[in-house]
Amino acid sequence: MSDSTGLLLAISLAERKRDAVVQQLAQSQQNVRSALDQLEQLRSYAGDTDGRWVRNGTVGLSVELLKHHYQFSGRLQQAMVMQDGVIANLRRQAELAQKQLQAAESRLSGLKTVLSKRRAEAERLARRREQADMDEMAAQLFARTRAFNLQGEML
Protein backbone atom coordinates (compact mmCIF):
# COMPACT_ATOMS: atom_id res chain seq x y z
CA MET A 1 0.00 0.00 0.00
CA SER A 2 3.06 2.25 0.38
CA ASP A 3 3.10 2.79 -3.40
CA SER A 4 -0.33 4.43 -3.02
CA THR A 5 0.90 7.06 -0.55
CA GLY A 6 1.49 9.62 -3.29
CA LEU A 7 -1.90 8.90 -4.78
CA LEU A 8 -3.58 9.26 -1.38
CA LEU A 9 -1.84 12.61 -0.96
CA ALA A 10 -3.03 13.71 -4.41
CA ILE A 11 -6.59 12.68 -3.50
CA SER A 12 -6.40 14.64 -0.26
CA LEU A 13 -5.19 17.73 -2.09
CA ALA A 14 -7.87 17.30 -4.75
CA GLU A 15 -10.53 17.03 -2.05
CA ARG A 16 -9.31 20.24 -0.40
CA LYS A 17 -9.29 22.04 -3.73
CA ARG A 18 -12.81 20.78 -4.47
CA ASP A 19 -14.00 21.95 -1.06
CA ALA A 20 -12.50 25.39 -1.65
CA VAL A 21 -14.23 25.59 -5.03
CA VAL A 22 -17.53 24.55 -3.40
CA GLN A 23 -17.16 27.47 -0.96
CA GLN A 24 -16.28 29.82 -3.82
CA LEU A 25 -19.36 28.67 -5.75
CA ALA A 26 -21.61 29.16 -2.73
CA GLN A 27 -20.20 32.66 -2.23
CA SER A 28 -20.70 33.47 -5.91
CA GLN A 29 -24.30 32.28 -5.78
CA GLN A 30 -24.91 34.34 -2.63
CA ASN A 31 -23.43 37.40 -4.37
CA VAL A 32 -25.84 36.92 -7.28
CA ARG A 33 -28.80 36.66 -4.90
CA SER A 34 -27.70 39.79 -3.05
CA ALA A 35 -27.28 41.72 -6.29
CA LEU A 36 -30.74 40.60 -7.44
CA ASP A 37 -32.17 41.74 -4.11
CA GLN A 38 -30.51 45.14 -4.56
CA LEU A 39 -31.94 45.44 -8.05
CA GLU A 40 -35.39 44.60 -6.73
CA GLN A 41 -34.99 47.25 -4.02
CA LEU A 42 -34.05 49.83 -6.65
CA ARG A 43 -37.04 48.90 -8.80
CA SER A 44 -39.37 49.00 -5.81
CA TYR A 45 -38.02 52.38 -4.72
CA ALA A 46 -38.36 53.79 -8.23
CA GLY A 47 -41.92 52.48 -8.46
CA ASP A 48 -42.82 53.91 -5.05
CA THR A 49 -41.32 57.29 -5.94
CA ASP A 50 -43.14 57.46 -9.27
CA GLY A 51 -46.35 56.31 -7.57
CA ARG A 52 -46.11 59.14 -5.01
CA TRP A 53 -45.66 61.68 -7.78
CA VAL A 54 -48.66 60.34 -9.66
CA ARG A 55 -50.85 60.24 -6.53
CA ASN A 56 -49.87 63.70 -5.36
CA GLY A 57 -50.19 65.16 -8.82
CA THR A 58 -47.93 67.63 -10.47
CA VAL A 59 -50.33 70.58 -10.51
CA GLY A 60 -48.84 73.59 -8.81
CA LEU A 61 -45.29 72.22 -8.66
CA SER A 62 -42.41 74.36 -9.75
CA VAL A 63 -40.42 73.56 -12.84
CA GLU A 64 -37.32 73.11 -10.71
CA LEU A 65 -39.03 70.49 -8.56
CA LEU A 66 -40.22 68.58 -11.65
CA LYS A 67 -36.75 68.80 -13.18
CA HIS A 68 -35.26 67.46 -9.94
CA HIS A 69 -37.72 64.54 -9.94
CA TYR A 70 -36.91 63.62 -13.56
CA GLN A 71 -33.18 63.78 -12.86
CA PHE A 72 -33.63 61.62 -9.78
CA SER A 73 -35.70 59.11 -11.78
CA GLY A 74 -33.02 59.10 -14.47
CA ARG A 75 -30.34 58.34 -11.89
CA LEU A 76 -32.41 55.50 -10.49
CA GLN A 77 -32.75 54.07 -14.01
CA GLN A 78 -28.98 54.39 -14.47
CA ALA A 79 -28.40 52.59 -11.17
CA MET A 80 -30.71 49.77 -12.29
CA VAL A 81 -28.86 49.42 -15.61
CA MET A 82 -25.54 49.34 -13.76
CA GLN A 83 -26.94 46.75 -11.35
CA ASP A 84 -27.98 44.62 -14.34
CA GLY A 85 -24.33 44.72 -15.45
CA VAL A 86 -23.14 43.76 -11.98
CA ILE A 87 -25.58 40.84 -11.94
CA ALA A 88 -24.40 39.65 -15.35
CA ASN A 89 -20.78 39.76 -14.15
CA LEU A 90 -21.62 37.92 -10.92
CA ARG A 91 -23.49 35.26 -12.89
CA ARG A 92 -20.44 34.76 -15.12
CA GLN A 93 -18.32 34.33 -11.99
CA ALA A 94 -20.79 31.79 -10.61
CA GLU A 95 -20.77 29.88 -13.92
CA LEU A 96 -16.97 29.86 -13.87
CA ALA A 97 -16.99 28.55 -10.30
CA GLN A 98 -19.48 25.85 -11.39
CA LYS A 99 -17.15 24.79 -14.21
CA GLN A 100 -14.20 24.76 -11.81
CA LEU A 101 -16.22 22.56 -9.46
CA GLN A 102 -17.00 20.14 -12.28
CA ALA A 103 -13.31 20.01 -13.19
CA ALA A 104 -12.30 19.45 -9.56
CA GLU A 105 -14.92 16.70 -9.15
CA SER A 106 -13.73 15.07 -12.37
CA ARG A 107 -10.10 15.15 -11.23
CA LEU A 108 -11.01 13.74 -7.83
CA SER A 109 -13.11 11.01 -9.42
CA GLY A 110 -10.24 10.07 -11.73
CA LEU A 111 -7.78 9.86 -8.85
CA LYS A 112 -10.17 7.72 -6.83
CA THR A 113 -10.66 5.43 -9.83
CA VAL A 114 -6.90 5.02 -10.20
CA LEU A 115 -6.60 4.24 -6.48
CA SER A 116 -9.41 1.72 -6.69
CA LYS A 117 -7.76 -0.01 -9.64
CA ARG A 118 -4.40 -0.08 -7.86
CA ARG A 119 -5.97 -1.56 -4.76
CA ALA A 120 -7.84 -4.16 -6.81
CA GLU A 121 -4.61 -5.09 -8.61
CA ALA A 122 -2.74 -5.32 -5.29
CA GLU A 123 -5.47 -7.59 -3.90
CA ARG A 124 -5.35 -9.74 -7.03
CA LEU A 125 -1.57 -10.09 -6.75
CA ALA A 126 -1.86 -10.92 -3.04
CA ARG A 127 -4.42 -13.65 -3.84
CA ARG A 128 -2.13 -15.06 -6.54
CA ARG A 129 0.83 -15.10 -4.13
CA GLU A 130 -1.32 -16.76 -1.49
CA GLN A 131 -2.52 -19.34 -4.02
CA ALA A 132 1.05 -19.97 -5.17
CA ASP A 133 2.13 -20.45 -1.54
CA MET A 134 -0.77 -22.85 -0.96
CA ASP A 135 0.10 -24.77 -4.15
CA GLU A 136 3.75 -25.00 -3.08
CA MET A 137 2.77 -26.21 0.37
CA ALA A 138 0.41 -28.80 -1.14
CA ALA A 139 3.14 -29.97 -3.53
CA GLN A 140 5.63 -30.34 -0.68
CA LEU A 141 3.07 -32.21 1.42
CA PHE A 142 2.29 -34.50 -1.53
CA ALA A 143 5.99 -35.12 -2.12
CA ARG A 144 6.59 -35.97 1.56
CA THR A 145 3.54 -38.22 1.71
CA ARG A 146 4.59 -40.02 -1.46
CA ALA A 147 8.15 -40.39 -0.21
CA PHE A 148 6.85 -41.78 3.08
CA ASN A 149 4.55 -44.22 1.24
CA LEU A 150 7.34 -45.35 -1.05
CA GLN A 151 9.66 -45.84 1.92
CA GLY A 152 6.97 -47.88 3.67
CA GLU A 153 6.56 -50.13 0.62
CA MET A 154 10.27 -50.84 0.53
CA LEU A 155 10.30 -52.21 4.00
Disulfide bonds with the S-S distance in Angstrom:
none
